[in-house]
Amino acid sequence: MAIDDSSSFFTPWPDRLRHSAIILLAAGMALTVLVAFGELSLVRAVAVFICIGAAALVPWRLHDATASREDVRGVNPVEAIATTESRRATYLDHVPVDRWMELIVTPVPVPTLFGGMDRCMLMTFHDQTPLRRVEEMRADFVANASHELRTPLAALSGFIDTLQGPAKDDAKARERFLGIMHTQATRMARLIDDLLSLSRVELSAHVRPDAVVDIVPIIRQVADGLEPLARERQVAINIELPDAPVVIAGDREELLRLFENLIENALKYGASGGKVVVSLTSAMSGEGVPEFRVMVRDFGPGIAPEHLPRLTERFYRVDVGDSRAQGGTGLGLSLVKHIVNRHRGRLLIESVPKKGATFTACFPQARLPSAV
């Protein structure tokens, strides 16, 4: 049966007139008053009224046309079955982390018990997250690397030109410049290392680690490795860890990097306090989930409240000069946050100016297999 679409243009007009009635009534009354007082001729008033009427009616025409097209698309929720064609859709899932999924809906004929045929839907989900993250990381890496590497590269280039020119035969200047160049090169190497580590963690952010690891020896290993830095800064590392194993589902290398960043930051920026306390406790989260909490506390100058919400942003520094003097890249806490998120944990930051700062990494307790 043929369908006459010509009526679709005229059918919505009563609705448009009803919705625009107030506008048209107000315009008509205002124009009538102007004509009555001789401020406007009748011909001009009619022309103005026609323009106002057209302006009031046209948007309803466009709106209804769009709505009708949407209605046609959504009239049948099993359109893939009706047309016997496969359909694709892409959507973004925000919980617990961003994941891009592609859904393919394919009609599948299924024989019935009495010789008939039913059509079912085969729904196939493809995880597109790794591809999307690679694209995002490529753009982020280029932007971040080009911005942060510009300063040390400019310094190296300048010192090389000086050593090849005015300071070519100045042994004292050459020695000083080479020391600065070594520092800048080390900073670039660390920056690239942090960028690559952050990219790797972001790439697998949607995949929770499934290995069971004991974090007690990991924390001890990190503390022992940072002992030379602690002696250099004249800071004591006090470790308060349980004797029994504390196991979580995690990635050992990423956890090493996480604890190294937290403890190293405390040694560098809280050195004036004279000590750093690293403790491990168990507690219940706000949702009633048991978790382990690793707290790293320093007793230095602390952090002003306005900086706390932005500490985990890439390249955000409370004091740019001090951070670079300490060898920081501005990526440490961003890396910590991403590692904690991948482990489905939480990062808590507390600080009071002149009373130090406490960084707490919270991890859900691992479910161990029950003994048979």
C-alpha positions, -999 to +999 in steps of 0.1 A: +000+000+000+014+034-010+017+061+016+010+097+006+036+118+023+020+151+010-002+153+041+029+154+064+035+191+055+000+202+064-008+179+094+015+197+119+002+232+111-026+233+137+000+223+164+023+250+152-004+276+153-014+265+188+022+268+201+027+302+184-007+316+195+007+338+223+034+352+200+010+360+172-016+374+196+009+398+213+022+409+179-013+415+166-023+436+196+009+457+195+005+463+157-031+472+161-023+498+188+004+513+166-020+516+136-048+531+158-025+559+170-012+565+135+023+554+143+023+527+116+003+523+083-020+493+079+000+479+050+032+480+069+016+465+100+003+436+079+037+431+064+053+431+099+027+406+112+034+383+083+071+383+090+066+376+127+042+348+119+066+332+095+094+334+121+072+318+147+060+290+125+092+280+106+111+266+137+082+243+145+083+230+110+120+222+113+116+207+148+087+185+138+106+173+107+135+163+128+113+147+154+095+127+127+128+114+113+138+103+148+105+086+153+110+066+121+144+055+132+132+045+167+098+030+158+111-006+158+136-017+185+143-049+166+149-033+132+180-055+127+157-085+128+131-070+106+156-061+079+178-092+083+208-069+082+236-066+108+238-033+126+268-017+144+269+008+172+297+024+192+293+036+228+314+048+257+311+032+291+323+055+319+322+030+349+346+021+365+369+036+339+363+049+303+359+020+279+350+022+242+329-007+230+316-016+195+283-036+194+274-057+164+237-069+163+232-098+139+198-116+132+202-153+136+175-178+124+167-204+150+146-235+143+116-240+166+104-272+181+075-275+156+094-269+124+090-232+123+117-206+124+124-178+149+148-150+146+171-141+175+197-114+180+234-123+183+251-094+201+288-092+198+309-068+218+343-056+207+365-037+232+380-008+212+396+008+243+432-001+235+429+014+200+413+046+213+439+049+241+468+045+217+454+073+196+450+096+226+484+087+240+501+095+207+487+130+207+493+135+244+529+122+242+538+146+213+522+176+231+537+169+265+572+159+252+575+188+229+565+212+257+586+198+285+617+189+265+620+223+250+638+239+280+665+213+286+671+209+249+676+247+246+700+247+275+720+219+260+722+236+227+733+268+242+760+253+263+773+233+233+775+265+212+794+282+241+818+253+245+825+253+207+829+291+207+839+315+235+846+289+262+865+265+239+898+269+257+883+277+292+888+246+313+870+259+343+839+270+323+840+237+304+839+217+336+809+238+350+790+237+317+795+199+314+780+194+349+749+215+340+746+196+307+747+163+326+719+175+349+697+185+319+703+153+301+694+133+332+662+154+336+653+146+299+659+109+304+637+109+336+610+128+318+609+104+289+609+075+313+579+090+332+560+097+300+565+062+288+555+047+321+524+069+322+515+058+287+518+021+295+496+025+326+469+044+307+469+019+279+460-009+303+438+012+326+407-007+318+423-041+326+426-048+364+458-067+374+450-102+384+483-113+399+483-117+437+512-098+453+524-091+488+530-054+492+550-056+524+583-067+508+577-042+480+575-013+504+606-025+522+625-028+489+616+008+479+625+022+513+659+004+513+666+017+478+658+053+488+680+051+519+710+070+502+686+098+493+673+099+529+709+102+542+717+129+517+686+149+528+692+140+565+657+124+568+649+093+587+624+068+571+603+051+598+585+020+585+555+006+603+545-026+586+528-058+598+548-090+600+521-110+582+518-108+544+494-083+530+482-094+496+463-075+469+456-080+432+483-060+416+512-054+392+545-056+411+564-032+388+537-006+389+534-008+427+572-004+429+569+028+409+539+040+429+556+036+463+589+050+450+572+082+438+553+087+471+583+081+494+608+100+472+585+130+471+582+129+509+620+128+512+625+157+488+597+181+496+593+173+533+630+171+542+627+200+566+606+178+589+635+154+595+615+122+591+591+103+569+566+077+582+555+048+560+527+027+575+503+000+564+469-005+579+436-021+571+402-003+572+368-001+556+360+022+527+330+045+527+311+018+508+319-008+534+346-026+514+377-038+533+408-023+520+445-018+528+459+017+532+496+026+526+502+060+542+533+081+534+536+111+558+561+139+559+565+167+584+576+194+560+560+227+551+528+211+538+507+221+508+483+250+506+446+239+502+441+255+468+468+232+453+454+199+466+427+192+439+452+197+411+483+178+424+476+147+403+473+167+370+501+162+345+529+187+349+512+205+377+537+219+402+531+238+434+565+255+429+579+251+394+614+262+403+616+241+434+602+210+416+628+213+388+656+219+413+646+187+430+647+168+397+609+165+394+591+161+361+556+170+372+544+135+363+550+115+395+517+120+412+498+117+379+515+083+375+506+074+411+469+083+405+467+062+373+483+032+389+460+034+419+430+037+395+441+007+375+442-013+408+407-001+415+419+018+445+418+054+458+444+081+464+438+104+494+458+136+499+457+155+532+479+184+541+480+214+565+505+242+559+535+239+582+523+205+594+533+182+566+514+162+541+500+126+540+495+106+508+474+075+512+471+048+486+440+025+493+437-009+477+408-034+479+418-066+497+424-096+474+401-125+476+422-156+483+410-190+471+395-209+500+412-240+513+397-273+502 
